[in-house]
């Protein structure tokens, strides 16, 4: 009897196990955008243990596990519904994590490039959020924010102030410039960009757009972005390359494309459900980090310079500047020079300006 009974119990367990997969998928997607595969794998391991217990006659283990999964999935879906219907329930850091799309997981606006790091994905349309501001982000085949055009009179390069962080497409600098001048202006700006990235972006689009004007926005925060995206060795190779033979730096591994077979790549590109609540668990964990708490204690907006900031030398040019700051300065300066050389080859005029 035992030899025939246990296989029967095991076979009957599979329909219950299959019922566990949809709620497990929801729970793993809600737990994390980037590491949901780990939660899904842990859930599968727990399901295997429950099936083993079922085969030994402990049916209650499997049923309780599925019951807990269904409750957890129902709770995640209920939270997701609240975040869509009443997004104002979240504020501050948690709202920025839940509602913004500045990531390369499924539902985000970025793809990963071996040299430029995060780049705007083509054919993306979604609502974005940051610090109480909502706006519509839309890219077309060209991979930039704004209408897709075959040629451009002017291209704009720069960070969030050019991209239009927090404002609608028609309010971005390039759109206002085009409306006033009647020229076809393309917005190649991107959140958190340094001049090395801007130069590589110009080189990527130059032959197609053939602009007559290249307008590059510079900001002091560019010097912080360069070492974040490139390690010292790559910045040094780029800064010291011979004139006329620019070196194309490689982005740090965390910003480089993932191998297609990596679990994180498969999960984030094809399997994860893009849920607003999926970033909250990590945000809650990071909010208790001392650095995160310190960042919330700014007495003023760190992106708005004071009179003293304007009068001071850039940190990279101060007598006591460290090697890292000086290297970032040299790399950024080289990037602007390469923009000038590329603009000259295109027959375009380079205009460098600072909105900060």
C-alpha positions, 0 to 999 in steps of 0.5 A, a space after each residue: 500500500 505504501 509503495 502505491 500511495 506515496 506516488 499518488 500523493 505526489 502526483 496530486 500535489 502538482 496541481 497545487 504547486 502550479 497554483 503557487 507559481 502565479 502568486 510567487 511571481 507577483 510576490 517576487 516582482 513586488 519584493 525587488 526590481 533588480 533582485 526579484 529573481 533571488 526571491 523567486 528562486 527562494 520561493 521555488 526552493 521553499 516549494 520544493 521542500 513543501 512538495 517533499 513534505 507532501 510526499 512524506 504525508 505532510 500535506 498541510 505544509 504545502 497548503 499552508 505555503 500556498 495560502 501564505 503566498 496567495 495572501 502575500 500576493 493579494 497584499 502586494 496587488 492591493 498596495 499596487 492598486 493604492 499606489 496607482 489610485 492614490 499616489 499621494 500616500 507616499 512622499 519623499 524618498 519612498 515616492 521617488 523610488 516607487 514612481 520614478 523610471 530612472 532605472 534599467 529594470 523592466 519598466 524603466 527608461 534606460 538601457 545599458 551601453 558598454 561605453 555610455 552606461 545608462 542610455 535612454 531606451 527608444 520607444 518608451 512612454 511612461 509617467 515619471 515622478 520626482 519630488 512631487 513633480 509628475 511628467 510624461 517621458 516619451 522617446 521614439 526610434 531615435 532614443 531621445 526625448 522629443 519628436 523623432 527627426 531625420 536631421 537636426 539644425 541643433 542638438 542639445 547635450 547635458 544633464 537633467 536640466 537639458 533632459 527636462 527633469 520634472 517638466 513636460 517635453 514642450 518645456 524642455 530647453 531644446 523645445 523652447 529653443 526650437 519654438 523661439 528660433 524655428 529651428 529643428 532642435 533635438 534633446 540629447 540630454 539625460 539625467 545625471 550625465 557627465 561631459 564624457 557621456 555627452 561627447 560619446 552621445 554626440 558621436 553616436 548620433 552625429 552622422 545621422 543628425 548632422 547638426 549645424 549647432 551643438 549646444 553643450 550644457 556644463 554643470 559642476 556636478 558633472 565632475 561628480 558623475 564622471 568618476 561614478 560612471 568610469 573608474 580612474 584607469 578609464 578616465 586616465 586613458 581617455 584624458 591622455 589619449 593622443 589628439 585625433 585618436 580619442 579613446 572610448 572608455 568602458 563604463 564601470 561593470 555595474 553600468 555595463 550591459 548584462 550577459 543575456 544568460 545572467 539570472 538578473 538579466 533574464 528576470 529584469 528584461 523578461 519576467 519581472 512585473 513592473 510594479 510601483 511597489 517593487 522598489 519600496 523594500 530596498 528603499 526602506 532598507 537604504 533609508 536607515 543607512 547613515 548616509 541616506 539620513 544625512 542626505 535628508 538633512 540639507 539646510 538648502 537645495 544642494 543644486 542651487 549655488 550660493 554666492 560663495 559657491 559661485 565665487 569659489 574655484 571649482 574643487 578640482 582646481 583648488 590647491 589641495 585638490 585630490 588626484 581623483 578630482 583633478 583626473 575628473 577635471 582633465 577627462 571632462 576638459 578632454 571631452 569638451 575638446 573632442 566635442 569641438 573636434 567632432 563639431 568642426 568635422 561636421 561643420 557645426 558650431 559648438 556652444 558651451 554654456 552653464 545653466 547652473 
